Amino acid sequence: MQQLHNFILYNFLHMAKLSHVFILHCWSMDSLAHLAKMAQSKNVFTQFISLDSSLQLNNDFLNHNILKLGVFLDISCNQSGVVLDMAGAKRLYGYHYHWLIYDTSMEFCKIENQFKEAQLFVDADVTYVKHDLVSKNFILYDLHNKGRQLGAKLNITQDREVTCNEEECRVQRYLSDLHTRNLLQHRKSFTGLTMRATAVVTHLPLSVSRQKIFDFMESKEQLYLDTYGRLGYQARQPLRDMLDCEFKYIFRNRWSDGNATGGMIGDLILDVADLAIAPFVYSFDRGLFLQPLTKFSVFREICMFRNPRSVSAGLSATEFLQPFSGGVWLTFALLLLLAGILLWITFILERRKEWKPSLMTSCLLSFGAGCNQGAWFAPRSMGGRMAFFALMLTSFLMYNYYTSIVVSKLLGQPSKSSIRTLQQLADSSLEVGIEPAIYTRIYVETSEEADVRSLYRNKVLGSKRSPDRIWIATEAGVKAVRDQEGFVYITGVATGYEFVRKHFLPHQICELNEIPLRDASHTHSVVAKKSPYAELFKLNELRMLETGIHLKHERYWMETKLHCYQHNHTVAVGLEYAAPLFILLLGAIIVCMGVLGLEVIWHRHTKQH
């Protein structure tokens, strides 16, 4: 038994690198005490269960929360068959268990019959050990099955021969090349097997021929149709080639009925399929049944609309009055009036016996200085000229500040809408259209978020428009955003941005406002929890990410960023936008004509008398 105890510790500590071991035995107490003492000296945590006739195994048998547990089983014990059957039923031959099955009978038929129909998969870490009583050596075999449901058969591979003495163990010889690579590398080829793959198609009815469905999934036209489903289909073809197998496709018309039922998710949970072709948005409800493998693509849905009136589209009707508030304009006007009065007084004091400008002429000089037009008549005294200099300097500063604000508005960022949240959009009077993609429609109709429910209630249920004016195709919705002021379109960036680039001018892209429909996230490739192929799929997908194969597909299928070029066009100031200037000019002409008429009447009146 000393040699066996040394071999057990050698296998778990040095070969499997484990320190938590479960011993299933039918040995004497003396033998157990010796093994326990050896394990304690090597810092190995052990637990012993005797496989006697009174053994009652519960549902928590071998449950643990550590990364990997070592399990030793003496197959010669009477209840060993019960343990193996329960382990197979509970799928305990997986990555999280290292099984060491010890046999002294030297009969392969028993172990073959036991594992021929067992739930043994590609991630199994099961080592079968035969103790050669003649040579006293231990012969190790690797047991796995790539998937009985795929048509694979039990594989038993000789690994190595280990010799042990009273003190230590060492490898006597290698019986195969299994030691040159890890288990998954040894089992990565699925040649001749067919894996079950579930895919989603929403653009075509499932009643059409499978050939039409395959032609649609393989095409690279009209990328906005079933974007995620077709991207997943084409991006998974390299995975099929890396596994060297075939895919048997199961087509569904939806991702799921809810969060974690029906559709492709139901196929994974119910073990109808081994992998999902289309990616999923990972959520808490789905996390109870599925595990993510790798990031697949960006997933973002937005409410898109143009600014009410962008500066880059032209000057607004009040553009020439906006730089200053009404109080500033009034203060400046009073300042010019006061300066005109003071100039009139200055002229009276300076030119007692000569011609003196009237009050109106003095105010006109002040107004001309305020408009940076200079003055044809100036005071003679040093004080008057200094005062006039201060007036012109003040007017110069006002004029420069005024023009700088106008120019900065023309060259600066376009003004943004005051609608910044989904709730504000729901309460606004803006017209809303929604992309009829199935994942967008289900989210808008079933979301428990208060702002999304308010949006659906106000803009869909409470709308008087017909459904065909609410659920609008992507291209038509993007065009409506471009052409209709105040129109909002809800779409995914992966599909909507393609038409924005196609139909928007570069500077018009800068005028877009976006409100997130839901938090931005990523889609992931997922498998069912405890899937035996999870680690193998993950390693292959990481390989595709590292080599850029997946990025090539993602960049071709998805446009997730828009470039804004707001200064690449000339702003045209037409009559429409300069109308306030002409109105002011017309008003000034009318006032001047009225003053002229009053002066003519006054002149005739004084001449008659």
C-alpha positions in Angstrom: 0.0 0.0 0.0 3.0 2.3 0.5 3.6 2.4 -3.2 -0.1 3.1 -4.0 -0.2 5.9 -1.4 2.9 7.4 -3.0 1.4 7.1 -6.4 -1.9 8.8 -5.3 0.0 11.8 -3.9 2.3 11.9 -6.9 -0.6 12.0 -9.3 -2.6 14.7 -7.6 0.3 16.9 -6.5 2.8 16.7 -9.3 0.8 15.6 -12.3 -2.6 17.3 -11.7 -1.3 20.1 -9.5 -4.2 19.7 -7.0 -4.2 20.0 -3.2 -7.9 19.1 -2.5 -8.5 15.4 -2.8 -11.6 13.2 -2.3 -10.8 9.5 -1.5 -13.5 6.9 -2.3 -12.2 3.7 -0.8 -13.0 0.3 0.8 -9.7 0.1 2.8 -8.7 -0.7 6.4 -8.4 2.1 8.9 -4.6 1.5 9.3 -4.1 2.1 5.6 -6.2 5.2 5.7 -4.4 6.6 8.6 -1.0 6.2 6.8 -2.4 7.9 3.7 -3.9 10.7 5.7 -0.6 11.3 7.6 1.4 11.4 4.3 -1.2 13.9 2.8 -1.0 16.1 5.8 2.8 16.3 5.6 2.5 17.5 2.0 -0.3 20.0 2.7 -2.9 18.0 0.8 -6.5 18.4 2.1 -8.2 15.1 2.0 -11.7 13.7 2.7 -12.5 10.0 2.9 -15.7 8.2 2.1 -16.0 4.4 2.5 -17.8 2.6 -0.3 -19.6 0.0 1.9 -23.0 -1.6 1.4 -24.7 1.1 3.5 -23.5 4.0 1.3 -26.3 6.6 0.8 -25.3 9.2 -1.8 -27.3 12.5 -1.7 -27.6 15.2 -4.3 -24.7 17.2 -2.9 -22.3 14.4 -3.5 -19.0 15.8 -4.6 -20.3 19.4 -4.9 -17.6 22.0 -4.3 -16.8 25.7 -4.8 -13.1 25.3 -5.7 -11.6 25.5 -9.2 -10.8 21.8 -9.4 -11.2 18.8 -7.2 -9.2 15.6 -7.3 -11.3 12.4 -6.9 -9.7 8.9 -6.3 -11.8 5.9 -6.7 -10.9 2.2 -6.1 -13.0 0.5 -8.8 -12.7 -2.8 -7.0 -15.0 -1.6 -4.2 -18.6 -3.0 -4.3 -20.3 0.4 -4.6 -17.9 1.9 -7.2 -20.4 1.3 -10.0 -23.1 3.3 -8.1 -20.6 6.2 -7.7 -19.7 6.1 -11.4 -23.3 6.0 -12.5 -24.2 8.9 -10.3 -21.2 10.9 -11.5 -22.3 10.3 -15.1 -25.9 11.3 -14.4 -24.7 14.6 -12.7 -22.1 15.2 -15.3 -19.2 15.2 -12.9 -16.7 14.0 -15.5 -15.9 17.6 -16.4 -13.2 20.2 -16.3 -13.7 20.8 -12.6 -12.9 17.2 -11.5 -9.8 15.2 -11.9 -10.7 11.5 -11.6 -8.1 8.9 -10.8 -9.7 5.4 -11.1 -7.6 2.6 -9.7 -7.9 -1.0 -10.9 -6.0 -4.1 -10.0 -8.1 -6.6 -12.1 -6.2 -5.8 -15.3 -9.5 -6.2 -17.2 -10.5 -3.5 -19.8 -13.9 -4.9 -20.4 -15.2 -3.7 -17.0 -14.1 -0.1 -17.5 -15.2 -0.1 -21.2 -18.7 -1.2 -20.3 -18.8 1.3 -17.5 -17.9 4.3 -19.6 -19.2 3.3 -23.0 -22.6 4.9 -22.4 -21.4 7.4 -19.7 -21.8 11.2 -20.0 -18.1 11.6 -20.8 -17.2 14.6 -23.0 -14.3 16.3 -24.5 -13.4 18.2 -21.3 -13.2 15.0 -19.2 -10.1 14.6 -17.0 -10.4 10.9 -16.2 -7.3 8.8 -15.7 -7.6 5.1 -15.5 -4.8 3.3 -13.7 -3.9 -0.4 -13.9 -1.5 -1.7 -11.3 0.7 -4.4 -12.8 1.3 -6.8 -10.0 4.3 -8.3 -11.8 6.3 -5.3 -12.6 4.8 -3.3 -9.6 4.4 -0.3 -12.0 1.3 1.8 -12.6 0.1 2.2 -16.2 -2.0 5.3 -16.8 -4.7 5.6 -19.5 -6.6 8.8 -20.6 -10.4 8.3 -21.0 -12.6 10.7 -23.0 -15.5 10.9 -25.4 -15.9 13.9 -27.7 -19.6 13.6 -27.5 -21.8 10.6 -27.6 -24.7 12.8 -29.0 -22.4 13.7 -31.8 -21.7 10.1 -32.8 -18.3 9.9 -31.1 -17.1 6.8 -29.2 -15.1 6.2 -26.1 -11.4 6.8 -26.5 -8.9 5.2 -24.3 -5.3 6.3 -24.8 -2.2 5.0 -23.1 -0.3 7.8 -21.4 2.7 6.7 -19.4 4.1 4.1 -17.0 5.0 5.3 -13.5 7.2 3.3 -11.1 7.0 3.9 -7.3 9.1 2.7 -4.4 8.8 3.3 -0.7 9.9 7.0 -1.0 9.1 8.5 -4.4 7.6 8.0 -7.8 8.9 8.7 -11.3 7.9 8.2 -14.9 9.4 5.0 -16.2 8.4 5.7 -19.8 5.9 7.5 -22.0 3.6 5.3 -23.9 2.2 8.0 -26.3 2.7 11.7 -27.2 -0.1 12.7 -24.9 2.3 14.4 -22.5 3.5 16.8 -25.2 0.3 18.9 -25.1 -2.6 19.5 -22.8 -5.8 17.6 -22.9 -7.8 20.0 -25.1 -5.0 20.2 -27.6 -5.0 16.5 -27.8 -8.8 16.4 -28.4 -9.4 19.6 -30.4 -10.1 17.7 -33.7 -13.7 16.7 -34.3 -13.1 15.1 -37.7 -16.1 13.2 -38.9 -18.4 14.5 -36.3 -21.4 16.9 -36.6 -22.0 19.6 -34.0 -25.5 21.0 -33.4 -25.7 24.8 -34.0 -28.7 27.0 -33.4 -29.1 30.1 -35.6 -31.6 33.0 -35.9 -33.2 34.3 -39.1 -35.9 37.0 -38.9 -35.9 38.4 -42.4 -37.1 35.1 -44.0 -39.9 32.9 -42.9 -38.7 29.5 -41.6 -41.1 27.8 -44.1 -38.9 28.6 -47.1 -36.4 26.1 -48.3 -33.2 25.6 -46.3 -31.2 26.4 -49.4 -32.7 29.9 -49.5 -31.9 30.4 -45.9 -28.3 29.3 -46.4 -28.0 31.6 -49.5 -29.3 34.5 -47.4 -26.9 33.8 -44.5 -23.9 33.5 -46.8 -24.6 36.7 -48.8 -22.9 40.0 -48.1 -25.5 42.3 -49.5 -28.0 44.4 -47.6 -26.0 44.2 -44.4 -28.8 45.8 -42.4 -30.9 42.7 -42.7 -30.3 40.2 -39.8 -27.0 41.9 -39.1 -26.2 40.0 -35.9 -27.5 36.7 -37.2 -25.6 36.8 -40.4 -22.4 38.2 -38.8 -22.5 35.3 -36.4 -23.1 32.8 -39.1 -20.1 34.0 -41.3 -17.8 34.6 -38.3 -18.4 31.0 -37.1 -17.3 29.4 -40.3 -13.6 29.6 -39.3 -14.5 28.0 -36.0 -16.0 25.0 -37.9 -12.8 24.7 -40.0 -10.6 24.9 -36.8 -12.7 22.1 -35.3 -12.6 20.1 -38.6 -16.3 19.1 -38.2 -19.7 19.9 -39.7 -22.5 22.0 -38.3 -26.1 20.8 -38.2 -28.1 24.0 -38.2 -31.3 24.6 -36.2 -32.9 27.8 -37.4 -35.1 29.9 -35.1 -37.0 33.2 -35.8 -36.0 34.8 -32.5 -33.3 34.9 -29.9 -35.7 34.1 -27.0 -39.3 34.5 -25.9 -38.3 36.4 -22.8 -34.9 36.7 -21.2 -34.1 33.0 -20.9 -36.8 31.0 -22.6 -37.5 29.9 -26.2 -35.6 30.6 -29.3 -31.9 30.0 -29.5 -31.5 30.4 -25.7 -34.0 27.6 -25.2 -32.0 25.4 -27.5 -28.9 25.9 -25.4 -30.6 25.4 -22.1 -32.5 22.3 -23.1 -29.3 20.8 -24.6 -30.9 20.8 -28.1 -27.8 22.6 -29.5 -24.1 22.7 -28.6 -23.4 26.3 -29.7 -25.3 29.4 -30.7 -24.4 31.0 -34.0 -25.7 34.5 -33.2 -24.3 36.5 -30.3 -26.3 37.4 -27.2 -26.6 40.4 -24.8 -25.5 38.9 -21.5 -27.9 39.7 -18.6 -28.5 38.5 -15.1 -31.5 36.3 -16.0 -29.5 34.7 -18.8 -26.5 34.3 -16.5 -28.4 31.7 -14.5 -28.3 29.3 -17.4 -25.6 30.6 -19.8 -22.0 31.5 -19.6 -20.2 34.0 -21.9 -17.1 33.0 -23.7 -15.7 36.0 -25.6 -16.8 39.5 -26.6 -18.4 39.3 -30.0 -19.5 42.8 -31.1 -20.8 46.2 -29.9 -24.5 46.5 -29.1 -25.9 49.9 -28.8 -29.4 51.3 -29.6 -30.1 55.0 -29.8 -32.9 57.5 -30.4 -31.5 59.6 -33.3 -32.7 63.1 -34.3 -31.3 66.3 -35.7 -31.0 69.6 -33.8 -34.1 71.8 -34.1 -32.1 74.4 -36.0 -28.4 74.0 -36.5 -26.1 77.0 -36.8 -24.2 75.1 -39.5 -27.3 75.1 -41.7 -27.5 78.9 -41.8 -28.0 81.9 -39.5 -31.1 82.1 -37.4 -33.6 84.9 -37.7 -32.3 86.6 -34.5 -28.6 85.9 -35.1 -27.6 89.6 -35.2 -29.3 90.4 -32.0 -28.4 87.3 -30.0 -24.8 88.2 -28.9 -26.2 90.8 -26.4 -29.1 90.6 -24.1 -31.8 93.3 -24.2 -30.3 95.0 -21.1 -26.9 95.3 -22.8 -28.4 96.9 -25.9 -30.5 99.3 -23.8 -27.4 100.3 -21.7 -25.3 100.9 -24.8 -28.1 103.0 -26.4 -28.4 105.1 -23.3 -24.6 105.5 -23.2 -24.6 106.9 -26.8 -27.5 109.2 -26.0 -25.7 110.5 -22.9 -22.5 111.0 -24.9 -24.4 112.9 -27.6 -25.8 115.3 -24.9 -22.4 115.8 -23.3 -20.9 116.5 -26.8 -23.6 119.1 -27.5 -22.8 120.8 -24.2 -19.1 120.7 -25.0 -19.7 122.3 -28.4 -21.8 125.0 -26.8 -19.0 125.9 -24.3 -16.2 125.7 -26.9 -17.9 127.6 -29.8 -19.6 130.5 -28.2 -19.4 132.9 -31.2 -19.2 130.3 -34.1 -21.6 127.8 -35.5 -22.5 125.1 -33.1 -23.8 121.6 -33.9 -27.4 121.0 -32.8 -28.4 118.3 -30.2 -29.5 116.0 -33.0 -26.1 116.4 -34.8 -24.2 115.7 -31.6 -26.3 112.5 -31.0 -25.6 111.6 -34.6 -21.9 112.0 -34.0 -22.2 109.8 -30.9 -24.1 107.1 -32.9 -21.5 107.2 -35.7 -18.8 106.6 -33.1 -20.8 103.7 -31.7 -21.0 102.1 -35.2 -17.3 102.6 -35.7 -17.9 105.0 -38.5 -15.7 107.8 -37.1 -16.8 111.5 -36.9 -16.4 114.4 -39.2 -16.5 116.9 -36.4 -14.6 116.7 -33.1 -14.2 118.8 -29.9 -11.3 121.3 -29.8 -10.5 121.1 -26.1 -8.3 118.4 -24.5 -11.0 117.3 -22.2 -13.6 117.0 -24.9 -11.3 115.1 -27.2 -10.3 112.7 -24.3 -14.0 112.1 -23.7 -14.6 111.5 -27.4 -11.6 109.1 -27.5 -13.1 107.2 -24.5 -16.4 106.9 -26.4 -14.8 105.5 -29.5 -12.7 103.1 -27.5 -15.8 101.8 -25.8 -17.5 101.4 -29.1 -14.5 99.6 -30.5 -14.5 97.1 -27.7 -18.2 96.5 -28.0 -17.9 96.0 -31.8 -15.1 93.5 -31.5 -16.9 91.5 -28.8 -20.0 91.5 -30.9 -18.3 90.2 -34.1 -16.2 87.6 -32.1 -19.4 86.1 -30.7 -21.0 85.9 -34.2 -17.9 84.3 -35.8 -17.5 81.8 -32.9 -21.1 80.7 -33.4 -20.6 80.2 -37.0 -17.4 78.2 -36.5 -18.2 76.5 -33.2 -20.1 73.4 -32.3 -23.8 73.4 -33.4 -26.3 74.0 -30.6 -27.7 70.8 -29.0 -31.3 70.1 -28.2 -32.5 70.5 -24.7 -33.9 66.9 -24.8 -31.1 64.8 -23.2 -32.9 61.9 -21.6 -35.4 59.2 -22.6 -38.0 60.5 -20.3 -37.8 64.0 -21.7 -38.2 62.5 -25.2 -41.3 60.6 -24.0 -42.8 63.8 -22.6 -42.0 65.9 -25.7 -44.1 66.5 -28.8 -41.5 65.0 -31.2 -42.7 62.3 -33.6 -41.1 58.9 -33.0 -40.4 56.1 -35.4 -38.9 52.7 -34.4 -36.8 50.1 -36.2 -38.9 46.9 -36.5 -35.9 44.7 -35.6 -37.1 41.9 -33.3 -34.8 42.6 -30.4 -35.6 46.4 -30.5 -39.3 45.7 -30.7 -39.4 43.2 -27.9 -37.3 45.5 -25.7 -39.5 48.6 -26.3 -42.7 46.6 -25.7 -41.7 44.5 -22.7 -39.0 46.5 -20.8 -39.6 47.2 -17.2 -37.6 50.4 -17.2 -39.9 53.4 -16.3 -38.6 55.7 -19.0 -38.9 53.0 -21.7 -42.5 52.2 -20.6 -43.4 55.9 -20.7 -41.9 56.2 -24.2 -43.9 53.2 -25.4 -47.1 54.4 -23.8 -46.9 57.9 -25.1 -45.3 57.4 -28.5 -46.8 54.0 -29.6 -49.9 53.2 -27.6 -51.0 56.8 -27.3 -50.1 57.8 -30.9 -52.9 58.5 -33.4 -50.6 57.5 -36.3 -50.9 54.1 -38.0 -48.5 51.3 -37.0 -46.8 51.5 -40.4 -45.8 55.1 -39.6 -44.3 54.0 -36.2 -42.5 50.8 -37.1 -40.5 52.1 -40.1 -37.8 50.3 -42.1 -34.2 51.4 -41.3 -33.4 53.3 -44.5 -36.8 55.1 -44.5 -36.4 56.1 -40.8 -32.9 57.5 -41.3 -34.1 59.5 -44.3 -37.0 60.9 -42.3 -34.5 62.1 -39.6 -32.7 63.9 -42.3 -35.7 65.5 -44.0 -38.2 66.0 -41.2 -37.5 68.5 -38.4 -38.3 67.1 -35.0 -38.5 63.4 -36.1 -36.9 60.8 -33.8 -35.9 57.4 -35.0 -35.0 54.5 -32.7 -32.5 52.1 -34.2 -29.4 50.1 -33.5 -26.1 51.7 -34.5 -25.0 48.6 -36.3 -27.8 49.0 -38.8 -28.6 52.7 -38.6 -25.1 54.1 -39.1 -24.8 52.5 -42.5 -27.6 54.6 -43.8 -26.5 57.7 -42.0 -23.2 57.5 -43.9 -25.0 56.8 -47.1 -27.7 59.6 -47.0 -26.2 62.3 -44.8 -23.7 65.0 -45.8 -20.6 65.1 -43.6 -21.6 68.3 -41.9 -25.2 67.0 -41.3 -23.8 64.2 -39.2 -22.6 66.8 -36.8 -26.2 68.0 -36.3 -27.3 64.6 -35.0 -28.4 64.2 -31.4 -28.4 60.7 -29.8 -30.2 59.5 -26.7 -29.4 55.9 -25.5 -32.4 53.6 -25.6 -30.5 51.3 -23.2 -27.1 51.1 -21.7 -24.4 50.4 -24.3 -23.0 46.9 -24.0 -21.4 44.1 -26.0 -22.8 40.9 -27.3 -21.0 37.7 -26.4 -20.7 34.2 -27.7 -22.4 32.0 -25.1 -22.9 28.4 -24.3 -24.9 26.6 -21.7 -23.5 26.5 -18.2 -21.4 23.4 -17.6 -21.1 22.9 -21.4 -18.3 20.4 -22.0 -17.2 22.4 -25.1 -17.0 25.8 -23.4 -13.2 25.8 -22.9 -12.5 24.5 -26.3 -14.8 27.1 -28.0 -13.2 29.8 -25.9 -9.6 28.9 -26.9 -10.5 28.8 -30.6 -12.4 32.1 -30.5 -9.6 33.8 -28.6 -7.3 32.5 -31.4 -9.5 34.1 -34.0 -9.5 37.4 -32.0 -5.7 37.4 -31.8 -5.2 36.7 -35.5 -7.8 39.4 -36.5 -10.1 36.9 -38.3 -13.1 38.0 -36.2 -12.2 41.7 -36.4 -12.3 41.4 -40.2 -15.8 40.2 -40.1 -17.0 42.7 -37.5 -15.6 45.7 -39.4 -17.2 44.6 -42.6 -20.6 44.0 -41.0 -20.9 46.8 -38.5 -20.5 50.5 -38.6 -20.3 51.7 -35.0 -18.7 55.1 -35.3 -19.5 58.2 -37.3 -17.0 60.9 -38.3 -18.2 64.5 -38.0 -16.7 67.1 -40.4 -18.6 70.3 -39.4 -16.2 72.9 -41.1 -16.1 71.5 -44.6 -18.9 73.7 -46.0 -19.6 77.4 -46.5 -22.4 79.0 -44.5 -24.7 80.9 -46.9 -26.3 84.0 -45.5 -29.4 84.4 -47.7 -32.2 86.9 -47.6 -34.1 84.7 -45.3 -31.6 84.9 -42.5 -30.6 88.6 -43.1 -34.3 89.7 -43.0 -33.9 91.4 -39.6 -31.2 93.7 -41.0 -33.3 94.8 -43.8 -36.3 95.3 -41.6 -34.2 97.5 -39.3 -32.9 99.4 -42.4 -36.4 100.0 -43.6 -37.5 101.2 -40.3 -34.6 103.6 -40.1 -35.5 104.9 -43.6 -39.1 105.5 -42.6 -38.0 107.3 -39.4 -35.6 109.5 -41.4 -38.2 110.3 -44.0 -40.6 111.3 -41.2 -37.9 113.5 -39.6 -37.2 115.0 -43.0 -40.9 115.8 -43.5 -41.0 117.4 -40.1 -38.0 119.5 -40.9 -39.5 120.6 -44.3 -42.8 121.6 -42.5 -40.9 123.4 -39.8 -38.8 125.3 -42.4 -41.9 126.4 -44.3 -43.6 127.4 -41.1 -40.7 129.6 -40.0 -40.3 131.1 -43.6 -43.9 132.2 -43.6 -43.5 134.0 -40.3 
